[in-house]
Amino acid sequence: SISSYDASSDSFTFAGEQTGIAINEEQLKSDIQSALSSKQFDKVITVSASEVQPEYSTAEAKQKYKTIGTYTTNTTSNSKRNTNIRLAAAALNGTIVGPGQEVSFNDTVGQRTEAKGYQGAAAYNNGEVVQEIGGGVCQVSTTLFNAALLSGLEITQRANHYSPIHYAPIGRDATVAEGIIDFAFHNDLKHGVYLYSDYTPGSVTIYILGNREDKPSYVDISTDKNDVIPNKTKTKIDPSQKENKKTDEGHDGRHVVVTQNVKWADGRTYHDTFYSDYDPVDTVITYKSESDRKADEDKAKSEGNDKTE
């Protein structure tokens, strides 16, 4: 097994080879059934076992394994958010995904609770920024998503955020929410992969380590579409506000299409497409009174700047 990893040299330290024990299951079943049939319920059954040598020696393992995909995202200076990122990254670290297996982010990381050390930090909830225990964990799922893309792995569950995020290219984010939204990938490579995560102040990196044979010879992640969905400007009246006019700026939405194209030296290819729709947020102008709204509207018309609805 891998005991440590040096990213600068892409080299591994292995715990060392160990022999195993293989039990003769068929013989054990037969002996148990025989004892039951003869009602010898207190019979002592001896298990037949043999020593099994490891599939690879430490030297062979060092030759076979390397990084097949890695991705880094930069964190902020928010200590609570960074604590959540560090904990989630640590929960992923050491995960082994065998060939044909699927890994779920939520199942692997587990519940994000105060008892585990997670703290309240900013997170999106129905388009609004709220304080949530575990806020910021989506940065780890996004980092994993991009590492998986670059490794040529099959993404089986992925959803974009409500709005584009700052730590990954548009269309390449993966949000998660316990019991609601998950990120998952399937290992359709020939061999198992090992997740190695590294959190340091300022960044989080996820390495997907595996057999050299599974490292893609070519990977292209391209943005094929990035259409703007215009936002609108709306007005309302609120006599309780102090200001005569208050503006809450919105932003345009986006429709984004990202494609993943992967090739391997042995001729294998893989292609996938990811669609992201980020909703526009309207700009809302709130007036204290209808007369304030009318005065501002008349001014805008006189300046040729009437864009409200």
Helices and strands as residue ranges (DSSP letters): E 2-6, E 11-14, E 20-23, H 25-37, E 49-52, H 58-64, E 65-74, H 79-92, E 96-97, E 102-104, H 105-109, G 114-116, E 120-125, E 128-133, H 138-151, E 154-157, E 184-186, E 193-200, E 203-211, G 212-214, E 218-229, E 233-237, E 245-248, E 253-263, E 269-278, E 283-287, H 290-302
